[in-house]
Amino acid sequence: MTTTYIQLATRLAAVPRAVIVQPTTLCQPLDCTYCYLPFRRQQHLMTQAVAQAVASTVNGWAVRDPLFEVVWHGGEPLSAGRDHLGKLMAPFAGVKHTLQTNAALLDDAWCEFLLEHDVGVGVSIDGPVDMNSHRVTRAGHPAHRVIMRGIQRLCSHGIPFSAIAVVAEPDPARAFALYDFFADLGCHSLGVNVEEQEGANTAEKTLDSVRAAEFWAALTAAWEANPVIQLREVSRVLDFASAVLGGEPVPGPAAEPWDPLPTIAYDGGVVLLSPELAGFTDDRFGDFTTGNVLHHELDQLLAEATDRTPWLAEFWRGVDTCRATCPAFAFCGGGHPANRYFEHHGRFDGTRTAYCTTAKIALLEGVTRHVRNHRD
């Protein structure tokens, strides 16, 4: 066993808790202004051979982990069509299928498909009409109406769903309106992502960290006033604080080994840790893949990840620098590879990013500030 493999054993888990699978690159009919996907206007379909190759490893993992997830994401999964998506799902056994959708293509036939295949659903919508302006159709028209139509289909069929909202400008004055919209929407949980500079979305963000912390504090107050849905970010902070106060192992990205979270691109390429790197290339690191499931088993690729993934060593150096210098490291864990790479001009060993400042550090500060100011 080589030294690099011993180091890997402490940094990447041998088995993930989920895999992300890209059935198609096409995002039809939407073309969101902040989308990071490089081929979102093109229809590259995953073949059944790729799905079969992924399933040959994943099914074994699922035997040992009945909660193992196969997440269909990275493009609009419904753009693949019901027949094709069903054929891609067919080789998998014992897994929990979930998909993330913009909901615009949802109709009764799709709802019947989701029920038949017992697929968990996440919907991407950014809030009420005035907060959803970045989600537009390929013709440039507002997409809120067609997204809401799809959500109404889910509700009429009794299909539970979660929601993910992208916040371009975290404004504390709009936090209550944002939360109230989702509390009334019918979703069981909400994740809030601050817009990121990554992939095809190259616009640099200059967000105010103080204002971002105020936004998270206001959003926490909105949830506390009406806790009818789970708010992912608030739950993460509260779980973290509970573990610290209880002397228990701290959950989250700072814990090692890291979940490798393999993303399987439509062509079988495997990208670890950051789905946002899929489809991009670099002069130093090539296409960021660890290998391809059409040529090697997925478990082999994970076992040999250090030797097969040139950018990992540089990323771990950045994580170690964060560990040594950032007071929020125990919560943040050193950030995501894609944020480092795209914000630090092709380097993985930089430290603080705009994303970790506004979506991790400001989150921690905002939620804890609210708790401190509202203790009985």
C-alpha positions as CSV (number, residue, x, y, z in Angstrom):
1,M,0.0,0.0,0.0
2,T,1.5,3.4,-1.0
3,T,1.8,6.4,1.2
4,T,-0.6,8.3,-1.0
5,Y,-3.2,5.6,-0.5
6,I,-2.8,5.7,3.2
7,Q,-3.4,9.5,3.1
8,L,-6.4,9.0,1.0
9,A,-7.9,6.5,3.4
10,T,-8.1,9.3,6.0
11,R,-9.5,11.9,3.6
12,L,-12.0,10.1,1.3
13,A,-14.5,7.5,2.4
14,A,-14.3,4.2,0.5
15,V,-18.1,4.2,0.0
16,P,-20.3,7.3,-0.6
17,R,-23.8,7.8,0.7
18,A,-25.1,8.7,-2.7
19,V,-24.1,9.1,-6.3
20,I,-25.2,11.9,-8.6
21,V,-26.1,10.7,-12.1
22,Q,-26.5,13.0,-15.1
23,P,-29.1,11.5,-17.5
24,T,-28.9,14.4,-19.9
25,T,-27.1,17.7,-20.2
26,L,-30.1,19.5,-21.6
27,C,-32.0,22.0,-19.3
28,Q,-35.0,22.4,-21.5
29,P,-37.2,24.4,-21.3
30,L,-35.4,26.7,-18.9
31,D,-32.1,28.6,-19.3
32,C,-31.5,30.2,-15.9
33,T,-29.1,33.2,-16.0
34,Y,-26.9,31.8,-13.2
35,C,-26.7,28.2,-14.5
36,Y,-23.2,26.7,-14.2
37,L,-23.7,23.9,-16.7
38,P,-21.6,24.1,-19.9
39,F,-23.9,22.0,-22.2
40,R,-27.3,23.0,-20.9
41,R,-28.5,23.9,-24.4
42,Q,-27.4,20.6,-25.9
43,Q,-29.0,17.1,-25.6
44,H,-26.3,14.6,-24.6
45,L,-28.0,11.5,-23.3
46,M,-26.5,9.0,-20.9
47,T,-26.5,5.5,-22.5
48,Q,-27.9,2.4,-20.8
49,A,-24.4,1.0,-20.8
50,V,-23.2,3.8,-18.5
51,A,-26.2,3.3,-16.2
52,Q,-25.5,-0.4,-16.1
53,A,-21.9,0.1,-15.2
54,V,-22.8,2.5,-12.4
55,A,-25.4,0.1,-11.0
56,S,-23.0,-2.9,-11.0
57,T,-21.1,-1.2,-8.1
58,V,-24.0,0.8,-6.5
59,N,-26.3,-2.1,-6.1
60,G,-23.7,-3.8,-3.8
61,W,-23.4,-0.6,-1.7
62,A,-27.2,-0.4,-1.4
63,V,-27.3,-3.9,0.1
64,R,-25.3,-2.6,3.0
65,D,-27.0,0.8,3.1
66,P,-30.8,0.8,2.5
67,L,-30.8,4.6,2.5
68,F,-28.3,4.8,-0.5
69,E,-29.5,7.4,-3.0
70,V,-29.1,7.7,-6.7
71,V,-29.7,11.4,-7.5
72,W,-30.6,12.2,-11.1
73,H,-29.4,15.8,-11.6
74,G,-27.1,18.0,-13.7
75,G,-29.3,19.0,-16.6
76,E,-33.1,18.7,-16.5
77,P,-33.7,15.0,-15.9
78,L,-37.2,15.2,-17.4
79,S,-35.6,16.3,-20.7
80,A,-34.4,12.7,-21.1
81,G,-38.0,11.5,-21.6
82,R,-39.9,9.0,-19.5
83,D,-39.0,6.0,-21.6
84,H,-35.2,6.7,-21.6
85,L,-35.1,7.7,-17.9
86,G,-37.0,4.5,-17.0
87,K,-34.4,2.5,-18.9
88,L,-31.6,4.2,-17.1
89,M,-33.2,3.5,-13.7
90,A,-33.9,-0.1,-14.5
91,P,-30.5,-1.7,-13.6
92,F,-30.5,-0.2,-10.1
93,A,-31.8,-2.3,-7.2
94,G,-32.4,-1.5,-3.6
95,V,-31.6,2.2,-4.0
96,K,-33.7,5.3,-3.3
97,H,-34.1,7.3,-6.6
98,T,-34.4,11.1,-6.3
99,L,-34.3,13.8,-9.0
100,Q,-34.0,17.5,-9.0
101,T,-36.3,19.2,-11.5
102,N,-37.3,22.7,-12.6
103,A,-40.8,21.2,-12.8
104,A,-41.7,22.9,-16.1
105,L,-42.2,19.6,-17.9
106,L,-44.2,18.0,-15.1
107,D,-47.6,16.7,-16.3
108,D,-49.9,13.9,-15.2
109,A,-47.9,11.2,-17.1
110,W,-44.7,12.3,-15.4
111,C,-46.4,12.2,-12.0
112,E,-47.6,8.7,-12.6
113,F,-44.0,7.8,-13.6
114,L,-42.6,9.2,-10.4
115,L,-45.2,7.3,-8.3
116,E,-44.6,4.1,-10.2
117,H,-40.8,4.3,-9.7
118,D,-41.0,5.7,-6.1
119,V,-38.9,8.7,-7.0
120,G,-38.2,11.4,-4.5
121,V,-38.6,14.9,-6.0
122,G,-36.8,18.2,-5.4
123,V,-38.0,21.3,-7.2
124,S,-35.8,24.3,-8.1
125,I,-37.7,27.6,-7.6
126,D,-36.4,30.8,-6.1
127,G,-39.5,32.1,-4.4
128,P,-42.4,34.3,-5.5
129,V,-42.5,36.0,-8.9
130,D,-40.3,38.9,-8.0
131,M,-37.6,36.7,-6.6
132,N,-37.7,34.2,-9.4
133,S,-36.5,36.5,-12.2
134,H,-33.3,34.6,-12.9
135,R,-35.3,31.5,-13.9
136,V,-36.3,32.1,-17.5
137,T,-37.2,30.0,-20.5
138,R,-34.9,29.5,-23.5
139,A,-36.9,32.3,-25.2
140,G,-36.2,34.6,-22.3
141,H,-39.7,34.6,-20.8
142,P,-40.3,34.4,-17.0
143,A,-40.6,30.8,-15.9
144,H,-42.5,31.2,-12.6
145,R,-45.9,30.3,-14.1
146,V,-44.7,27.0,-15.7
147,I,-42.8,26.0,-12.6
148,M,-45.8,26.6,-10.4
149,R,-48.0,24.6,-12.8
150,G,-45.7,21.7,-12.4
151,I,-45.7,22.0,-8.6
152,Q,-49.5,22.0,-8.7
153,R,-49.4,18.7,-10.6
154,L,-47.2,17.2,-7.9
155,C,-49.6,18.4,-5.2
156,S,-52.7,17.1,-7.1
157,H,-51.1,13.6,-7.2
158,G,-50.0,13.7,-3.6
159,I,-46.3,13.6,-4.4
160,P,-44.2,15.1,-1.6
161,F,-41.3,17.3,-2.7
162,S,-38.5,19.4,-1.3
163,A,-37.4,22.7,-2.8
164,I,-34.1,24.5,-3.5
165,A,-34.0,28.3,-3.9
166,V,-31.1,30.2,-5.3
167,V,-30.7,33.7,-3.7
168,A,-28.8,36.1,-6.0
169,E,-28.8,38.9,-3.4
170,P,-29.3,37.9,0.2
171,D,-31.5,40.7,1.4
172,P,-32.7,40.6,5.0
173,A,-35.7,42.7,4.2
174,R,-37.0,39.9,1.9
175,A,-36.2,36.9,4.1
176,F,-39.7,36.7,5.6
177,A,-41.4,36.9,2.2
178,L,-39.1,34.2,0.9
179,Y,-39.8,31.8,3.8
180,D,-43.5,32.4,3.8
181,F,-43.7,31.6,0.1
182,F,-42.2,28.2,0.7
183,A,-44.2,27.6,3.9
184,D,-47.3,27.9,1.8
185,L,-46.0,26.1,-1.3
186,G,-46.5,22.6,0.1
187,C,-42.8,21.4,0.2
188,H,-41.6,19.5,3.2
189,S,-38.1,21.1,3.3
190,L,-36.2,24.0,1.8
191,G,-32.5,24.5,0.9
192,V,-31.3,28.0,0.2
193,N,-28.2,28.5,-2.0
194,V,-26.5,31.8,-2.4
195,E,-25.6,32.3,-6.1
196,E,-22.1,31.1,-6.8
197,Q,-19.5,32.1,-9.3
198,E,-18.7,28.8,-10.9
199,G,-18.7,26.9,-14.2
200,A,-20.5,28.8,-17.0
201,N,-21.6,31.5,-14.5
202,T,-18.5,33.6,-14.5
203,A,-19.9,36.8,-13.2
204,E,-18.0,37.9,-10.1
205,K,-20.1,38.4,-7.0
206,T,-19.4,41.2,-4.5
207,L,-21.7,40.4,-1.7
208,D,-21.7,42.1,1.7
209,S,-20.9,39.5,4.4
210,V,-22.6,41.6,7.1
211,R,-25.7,41.9,5.1
212,A,-25.6,38.2,4.3
213,A,-25.4,37.4,8.0
214,E,-28.4,39.6,8.6
215,F,-30.3,37.7,5.9
216,W,-29.6,34.4,7.6
217,A,-30.7,35.8,10.9
218,A,-33.9,37.1,9.4
219,L,-34.6,33.8,7.7
220,T,-34.0,32.0,11.0
221,A,-36.6,34.3,12.6
222,A,-39.1,33.6,9.9
223,W,-38.7,29.9,10.3
224,E,-38.9,30.1,14.1
225,A,-42.1,32.0,13.8
226,N,-43.7,29.3,11.6
227,P,-41.6,26.1,11.7
228,V,-43.8,24.1,9.3
229,I,-41.0,23.0,7.0
230,Q,-37.5,22.0,7.5
231,L,-35.0,24.7,6.7
232,R,-31.8,22.9,5.6
233,E,-29.3,25.7,6.5
234,V,-30.7,26.4,9.9
235,S,-30.8,22.7,10.7
236,R,-27.2,22.4,9.8
237,V,-26.2,25.2,12.2
238,L,-28.4,23.9,15.0
239,D,-27.1,20.3,14.6
240,F,-23.5,21.6,14.6
241,A,-24.1,23.6,17.8
242,S,-25.8,20.7,19.5
243,A,-22.9,18.4,18.7
244,V,-20.3,21.0,20.0
245,L,-22.3,21.6,23.2
246,G,-22.9,17.9,23.8
247,G,-19.3,16.9,23.1
248,E,-20.4,14.7,20.3
249,P,-18.7,14.2,16.9
250,V,-19.3,17.3,14.8
251,P,-21.4,16.6,11.7
252,G,-20.6,18.2,8.4
253,P,-17.8,18.7,5.9
254,A,-15.0,19.2,8.5
255,A,-15.4,15.6,9.6
256,E,-13.1,13.1,7.8
257,P,-13.2,11.0,5.8
258,W,-15.1,13.1,3.3
259,D,-17.9,11.6,1.3
260,P,-16.5,11.4,-2.2
261,L,-20.0,12.2,-3.7
262,P,-19.1,10.8,-7.2
263,T,-20.9,12.5,-10.1
264,I,-21.4,10.3,-13.1
265,A,-21.6,12.4,-16.2
266,Y,-23.7,11.4,-19.2
267,D,-20.6,9.9,-20.9
268,G,-19.5,7.8,-17.8
269,G,-16.9,10.2,-16.6
270,V,-16.6,10.4,-12.8
271,V,-16.0,13.7,-11.0
272,L,-15.5,13.6,-7.2
273,L,-16.6,16.1,-4.5
274,S,-17.9,18.8,-6.8
275,P,-20.6,18.1,-9.5
276,E,-20.0,21.6,-10.8
277,L,-16.6,20.5,-12.3
278,A,-18.2,18.0,-14.7
279,G,-17.9,19.1,-18.3
280,F,-15.0,21.5,-17.9
281,T,-11.3,21.1,-18.7
282,D,-8.1,22.6,-17.5
283,D,-4.6,22.8,-18.9
284,R,-3.1,21.3,-15.8
285,F,-5.8,18.8,-14.7
286,G,-7.5,17.8,-17.9
287,D,-11.2,17.1,-17.5
288,F,-11.1,16.7,-13.7
289,T,-12.4,13.1,-13.9
290,T,-11.1,10.2,-11.9
291,G,-11.9,7.8,-14.7
292,N,-14.8,6.4,-16.6
293,V,-17.2,3.7,-15.5
294,L,-17.2,2.2,-19.0
295,H,-13.5,1.3,-18.4
296,H,-13.2,0.7,-14.7
297,E,-15.6,-0.2,-11.9
298,L,-16.7,2.7,-9.7
299,D,-15.4,1.2,-6.5
300,Q,-12.0,0.8,-8.1
301,L,-12.0,4.4,-9.2
302,L,-12.7,5.5,-5.6
303,A,-10.0,3.2,-4.2
304,E,-7.4,4.6,-6.6
305,A,-8.7,8.2,-6.5
306,T,-5.5,9.9,-5.3
307,D,-3.4,8.4,-8.1
308,R,-6.1,9.0,-10.7
309,T,-7.2,12.5,-9.7
310,P,-4.3,15.1,-10.1
311,W,-6.2,18.0,-8.6
312,L,-7.0,16.4,-5.3
313,A,-3.6,17.0,-3.7
314,E,-3.8,20.7,-4.4
315,F,-7.3,20.8,-3.0
316,W,-6.3,19.0,0.2
317,R,-3.5,21.6,0.7
318,G,-6.1,24.4,0.5
319,V,-8.3,22.5,3.0
320,D,-5.3,22.2,5.4
321,T,-4.6,25.9,5.1
322,C,-8.2,26.7,6.0
323,R,-8.0,24.3,8.9
324,A,-5.0,26.2,10.2
325,T,-6.2,29.7,9.6
326,C,-10.1,29.9,9.6
327,P,-12.0,30.1,12.9
328,A,-15.1,28.8,11.1
329,F,-13.4,25.7,9.8
330,A,-15.1,23.2,12.1
331,F,-18.4,24.2,10.5
332,C,-17.4,25.1,7.0
333,G,-14.9,22.3,6.5
334,G,-12.7,24.1,4.0
335,G,-15.2,24.8,1.2
336,H,-16.0,23.1,-2.1
337,P,-13.5,22.4,-4.8
338,A,-15.5,24.1,-7.5
339,N,-15.8,27.3,-5.6
340,R,-12.1,27.4,-5.0
341,Y,-11.2,26.6,-8.6
342,F,-13.5,29.1,-10.2
343,E,-13.0,31.9,-7.7
344,H,-9.3,31.5,-7.5
345,H,-8.5,31.5,-11.2
346,G,-7.9,27.8,-11.6
347,R,-6.3,27.0,-8.3
348,F,-7.6,24.6,-5.7
349,D,-5.3,25.6,-2.9
350,G,-6.7,29.1,-2.2
351,T,-8.6,29.6,1.0
352,R,-11.6,31.8,1.6
353,T,-14.1,32.2,-1.2
354,A,-17.1,34.6,-1.6
355,Y,-19.3,31.5,-1.4
356,C,-17.9,30.3,2.0
357,T,-18.0,33.9,3.3
358,T,-21.7,34.4,2.5
359,A,-23.1,30.9,2.6
360,K,-21.1,29.3,5.4
361,I,-19.5,31.8,7.7
362,A,-22.3,34.4,7.4
363,L,-24.8,31.6,7.9
364,L,-23.1,30.4,11.1
365,E,-22.9,34.0,12.4
366,G,-26.5,34.9,11.4
367,V,-28.2,31.9,13.0
368,T,-26.1,32.0,16.2
369,R,-26.7,35.7,16.5
370,H,-30.5,35.2,16.2
371,V,-30.3,32.5,18.9
372,R,-28.3,34.6,21.2
373,N,-30.6,37.6,20.8
374,H,-33.8,35.6,21.3
375,R,-32.9,33.3,24.3
376,D,-35.6,33.1,26.9
